[in-house]
Structure formats: C-alpha cells, structure tokens
Amino acid sequence: MGPIRYIGAFTLNKLKRLGRMFFFLFEAFLYSIIPPIKLGLWVRQIRFIGAESLSVILLTGTFSGMVLGFQGYYSLSRFGSEAFLGPAVGLSLIKEIGPVISALMVTGRAGSAITAEIGIMRISEQIDAIELMGLNPFRYLVVPRLLAALVSVPLLTSIFDVVGILGGYLIGVKLLGVGSGTYFGEMANYVDLKDVTEGLLKSISFAVIIVWVSCFKGYYTGIYTGFGAEGVSKATTQAVVMASVLILLWDYVMTSLLFS
C-alpha cells in the first residue's frame, strides 16, 4: 500500500496547489474591479512591465521579421509566389509569432523580476507586516501588476508586429527585390481585422498568465520552495518555466478551439 498511498498523497497535493492557484486568480480579478485602485502603483508597474521592456521587444521584433522575410521568400520562391511575402510575414506575426514571443520576452524580463520581488518580500516578512497593518496585500502587490500587464502586453505585441513587418520589408523589398507596393498591397488584401483581434486577444490572455503565475510563485515562496535565497531562486525559475509552458499551451488551445 505504500506506493498507492504515495501516489494518492502526491495527487491530492497537486490538486490542492492547483485549486489555490485558481483561487488566487479569482481574488486578483475580484480586487481589480473593487475600488479603490492604487493608481500610482499601477502607473509604476506600467512603466516597469511596458516601457522598460520596449527595447527587448524592438530588438526581437525586428530580427523575427527579418528571419521571416528570408525564410518566407525562399519558401515562396519555390512555387513562384514571392508576391505573397507580405501576407505571409504579416499573418505569421500578427496571429502567432508576435503575441507568443512578446509574452515570452515579458515573462523572462518582467515576470522573473515580479516573482523575485514578491518572494523576497515574503521571506523578509514584509507581506506579513502589510497584513498586520490591516491592509490587503493583493491591492498592493497583485492588482497593480495585473492591470498594468493588461495594458502593456497588448501594446508591446502591437509594437512587435509593426517592427517585425518593417523588418520583413527591409529583407524582402530592399534586399531581395520584392516590390514595395506588392509587399504592402497583398498584405492589405489578406490581413483582416479578425486576424488583428485574434492576436490582441491572445496577448491579453498571455498577460493574465504572466502576472498570475509570477505573483503566485512569489507570494507562496516560503510554502512551496522554502525560505532564503534558494527558495526565491527556485520560485523564479518555476515561474518562468510554468508561465512559458502555459503561454504555449494556451496559444494552441485558443488557436485550435476559438480561432480555427
């Protein structure tokens, strides 16, 4: 009975943690719609998550578009369809690559920092001090980050898409000789508002995943990963890995079930 007891305890522990994660997300949304909203903290987090991630988004977006321009041109040239390079680059960026890579970059840059910051507050008993003062930690630690991510990540995704399309333009038009009018004209014919909406909805859901996982792992650092520097490092690693996997998994679910 030993192995069976171990498997049962392991399963119950995982289900308990999963339930706690969903309850954590429910509380975050609940306090997001109940005033007061800490406007100063919200603006500060928009700057941290959004503005300070801009350089990474510009760099990765440009080179992603350039790679798509190269690969798309040589793939389409086999079928004599170089004129469709614009739609190929635009649709790939707007529907899939832009939202996913932007979310992964924000996870690596901002999500890891969020987990480490809240985790340090937990092990140094700052969160306990907030609770002892009769304040709600969610209003100060989770809600401003959630609202900031809901604003910042879609904007960063849009910037990623724009610079990626320009990167594809540099390669396809300036380097490989595709007509400028053909590149943008065919893109206008094939890229619809529905495609843009799909990318934005994905980026909004990815923003929720990033903040949800990052804040949860930081908030419960002492329980699931231990105290001290090692506990914070484990929580940060787990947050980045889990958020990245959930982003890719949720992208597949949305693509196959909602936008197929």
C-alpha positions as CSV (number, residue, x, y, z in Angstrom):
1,M,0.0,0.0,0.0
2,G,3.0,2.3,0.3
3,P,3.3,3.3,-3.4
4,I,-0.5,3.7,-3.7
5,R,-0.5,6.0,-0.6
6,Y,2.4,8.0,-2.1
7,I,0.6,8.4,-5.4
8,G,-2.6,9.5,-3.7
9,A,-0.8,12.0,-1.5
10,F,1.1,13.4,-4.5
11,T,-2.1,13.7,-6.5
12,L,-4.0,15.4,-3.7
13,N,-1.1,17.8,-3.1
14,K,-1.1,18.8,-6.7
15,L,-4.8,19.3,-6.8
16,K,-4.7,21.4,-3.7
17,R,-2.0,23.6,-5.2
18,L,-4.0,23.9,-8.5
19,G,-7.1,24.9,-6.6
20,R,-5.1,27.5,-4.6
21,M,-3.7,28.9,-7.9
22,F,-7.2,29.4,-9.4
23,F,-8.5,30.9,-6.1
24,F,-5.5,33.3,-6.3
25,L,-6.5,34.3,-9.8
26,F,-10.1,34.8,-8.7
27,E,-9.1,37.1,-5.8
28,A,-6.8,39.1,-8.2
29,F,-9.7,39.7,-10.6
30,L,-12.1,40.4,-7.7
31,Y,-10.0,43.1,-6.2
32,S,-9.3,44.5,-9.7
33,I,-12.9,45.6,-10.1
34,I,-13.5,46.7,-6.5
35,P,-12.3,50.2,-5.7
36,P,-10.0,51.8,-4.7
37,I,-7.4,51.1,-7.3
38,K,-3.9,52.2,-6.4
39,L,-3.3,54.5,-9.4
40,G,0.3,55.4,-8.5
41,L,1.3,51.7,-8.2
42,W,-0.5,50.9,-11.4
43,V,1.4,53.6,-13.4
44,R,4.7,52.5,-11.9
45,Q,4.0,48.9,-13.0
46,I,3.1,50.0,-16.5
47,R,6.5,51.7,-16.7
48,F,8.2,48.6,-15.4
49,I,6.4,46.0,-17.4
50,G,5.8,48.0,-20.5
51,A,8.2,50.9,-21.1
52,E,11.3,49.1,-19.7
53,S,10.5,46.0,-21.9
54,L,10.3,48.2,-25.1
55,S,14.0,47.8,-26.1
56,V,13.8,44.0,-25.9
57,I,10.5,44.0,-28.0
58,L,12.0,46.3,-30.6
59,L,15.1,44.1,-31.0
60,T,13.4,40.7,-31.1
61,G,10.6,42.0,-33.3
62,T,12.9,43.4,-35.9
63,F,15.0,40.3,-36.2
64,S,12.0,38.0,-36.1
65,G,10.5,39.9,-39.1
66,M,13.8,39.7,-40.9
67,V,14.1,36.0,-40.4
68,L,10.5,35.6,-41.6
69,G,11.4,37.7,-44.6
70,F,14.3,35.4,-45.5
71,Q,12.6,32.1,-44.9
72,G,9.3,33.2,-46.4
73,Y,10.9,34.5,-49.6
74,Y,12.9,31.4,-50.3
75,S,10.0,29.1,-49.4
76,L,7.6,31.0,-51.6
77,S,10.1,31.4,-54.5
78,R,9.9,27.6,-54.9
79,F,6.3,28.0,-56.0
80,G,6.7,31.3,-57.9
81,S,4.7,33.1,-55.2
82,E,7.1,35.8,-54.0
83,A,4.4,38.4,-54.3
84,F,2.7,36.8,-51.2
85,L,5.7,37.5,-48.9
86,G,3.8,40.5,-47.3
87,P,0.8,38.4,-46.3
88,A,3.0,35.6,-45.1
89,V,5.0,37.8,-42.8
90,G,2.0,39.8,-41.6
91,L,-0.2,36.9,-40.8
92,S,2.6,35.0,-39.1
93,L,3.5,37.9,-36.9
94,I,0.0,39.2,-36.1
95,K,-1.7,35.9,-35.3
96,E,1.1,33.8,-33.8
97,I,4.7,34.9,-33.5
98,G,4.0,38.4,-32.3
99,P,1.8,37.6,-29.3
100,V,3.8,34.5,-28.3
101,I,7.3,35.9,-28.5
102,S,6.3,39.2,-26.9
103,A,4.7,37.3,-24.0
104,L,7.8,35.1,-23.6
105,M,10.1,38.1,-23.6
106,V,7.9,39.9,-21.0
107,T,8.0,36.7,-18.9
108,G,11.7,36.5,-19.0
109,R,12.3,40.2,-18.3
110,A,9.4,41.3,-16.1
111,G,7.8,38.1,-14.8
112,S,11.0,36.8,-13.3
113,A,11.6,40.2,-11.5
114,I,8.0,40.2,-10.2
115,T,8.4,36.7,-8.7
116,A,11.8,37.6,-7.2
117,E,10.5,40.9,-5.7
118,I,7.4,39.4,-4.1
119,G,9.3,36.3,-3.0
120,I,11.9,38.5,-1.2
121,M,9.0,40.4,0.4
122,R,7.6,37.1,1.6
123,I,10.8,35.7,3.1
124,S,11.6,39.0,4.7
125,E,8.1,39.1,6.3
126,Q,7.1,42.3,4.6
127,I,3.9,40.8,3.3
128,D,3.1,39.7,6.9
129,A,3.7,43.2,8.0
130,I,1.2,44.5,5.4
131,E,-1.4,42.1,6.7
132,L,-0.7,43.0,10.3
133,M,-1.4,46.7,9.5
134,G,-4.9,45.6,8.3
135,L,-4.1,46.1,4.6
136,N,-4.8,43.7,1.7
137,P,-1.6,42.6,0.0
138,F,-3.5,41.9,-3.2
139,R,-4.3,45.6,-3.7
140,Y,-0.6,46.5,-3.4
141,L,1.2,43.5,-4.9
142,V,-1.0,41.7,-7.4
143,V,-3.8,44.1,-8.7
144,P,-1.5,46.9,-10.0
145,R,0.7,44.3,-11.8
146,L,-2.3,42.6,-13.3
147,L,-3.9,45.8,-14.6
148,A,-0.5,47.1,-15.8
149,A,0.1,43.9,-17.8
150,L,-3.4,44.0,-19.3
151,V,-2.4,47.4,-20.7
152,S,1.3,46.8,-21.5
153,V,1.4,43.4,-23.1
154,P,-1.1,44.1,-25.9
155,L,0.7,47.4,-26.7
156,L,4.1,45.6,-26.7
157,T,2.6,43.0,-29.0
158,S,1.4,45.6,-31.4
159,I,4.8,47.3,-31.5
160,F,6.4,43.8,-32.1
161,D,4.1,43.3,-35.0
162,V,4.8,46.7,-36.6
163,V,8.6,46.4,-36.3
164,G,8.5,42.8,-37.4
165,I,6.6,43.8,-40.6
166,L,9.2,46.5,-41.2
167,G,12.0,44.0,-40.7
168,G,10.4,41.7,-43.3
169,Y,10.1,44.7,-45.6
170,L,13.8,45.5,-45.3
171,I,14.7,42.0,-46.2
172,G,12.0,41.3,-48.8
173,V,11.9,44.7,-50.6
174,K,15.3,46.3,-50.0
175,L,17.5,43.2,-50.1
176,L,15.6,40.5,-52.2
177,G,13.8,42.8,-54.6
178,V,10.1,42.2,-53.9
179,G,8.1,45.3,-55.0
180,S,7.2,47.7,-52.2
181,G,3.6,48.1,-53.4
182,T,3.3,44.3,-53.8
183,Y,4.5,43.7,-50.2
184,F,2.1,46.1,-48.6
185,G,-0.7,45.8,-51.1
186,E,-1.1,42.0,-50.8
187,M,-0.8,42.3,-47.1
188,A,-3.8,44.7,-47.0
189,N,-5.8,42.2,-49.2
190,Y,-5.2,39.2,-46.9
191,V,-4.8,40.5,-43.4
192,D,-8.3,41.2,-41.9
193,L,-9.4,42.9,-38.7
194,K,-10.3,39.4,-37.4
195,D,-6.6,38.5,-37.5
196,V,-5.6,41.6,-35.6
197,T,-8.3,40.9,-33.0
198,E,-7.1,37.3,-32.6
199,G,-3.6,38.5,-31.9
200,L,-4.7,41.1,-29.3
201,L,-7.0,38.6,-27.5
202,K,-4.1,36.2,-27.3
203,S,-1.8,38.9,-25.9
204,I,-4.4,39.9,-23.2
205,S,-4.8,36.3,-22.1
206,F,-1.0,35.9,-22.0
207,A,-0.7,39.0,-19.8
208,V,-3.0,37.3,-17.3
209,I,-0.9,34.1,-17.4
210,I,2.3,36.0,-16.8
211,V,1.1,38.0,-13.8
212,W,-0.9,35.1,-12.4
213,V,2.0,32.6,-12.3
214,S,4.7,35.2,-11.4
215,C,2.7,36.7,-8.5
216,F,1.5,33.3,-7.2
217,K,5.0,31.8,-7.2
218,G,6.4,34.8,-5.4
219,Y,3.5,35.1,-2.9
220,Y,3.9,31.4,-1.8
221,T,7.6,31.2,-1.9
222,G,8.0,30.1,1.7
223,I,5.4,27.3,1.3
224,Y,6.4,25.6,-1.9
225,T,10.1,26.4,-2.4
226,G,11.5,27.0,1.0
227,F,12.9,30.2,2.6
228,G,16.1,32.0,1.8
229,A,17.8,32.9,-1.4
230,E,17.5,29.3,-2.6
231,G,13.7,29.5,-2.2
232,V,13.5,32.7,-4.2
233,S,15.7,31.4,-7.0
234,K,13.5,28.2,-7.2
235,A,10.3,30.2,-7.3
236,T,11.7,32.5,-10.0
237,T,12.8,29.6,-12.1
238,Q,9.5,27.8,-11.7
239,A,7.5,30.9,-12.5
240,V,9.4,31.5,-15.8
241,V,9.2,27.9,-16.9
242,M,5.5,27.4,-15.9
243,A,4.4,30.7,-17.5
244,S,6.3,30.0,-20.7
245,V,4.7,26.5,-21.0
246,L,1.2,27.8,-20.2
247,I,1.6,30.5,-22.8
248,L,2.4,28.0,-25.5
249,L,-0.3,25.6,-24.3
250,W,-2.9,28.3,-24.2
251,D,-1.9,29.5,-27.6
252,Y,-2.6,26.1,-29.0
253,V,-6.0,25.9,-27.2
254,M,-7.1,29.3,-28.5
255,T,-5.9,28.6,-32.0
256,S,-7.5,25.2,-32.3
257,L,-10.7,25.8,-30.4
258,L,-11.5,29.5,-30.7
259,F,-9.9,30.7,-34.0
260,S,-9.9,27.6,-36.2
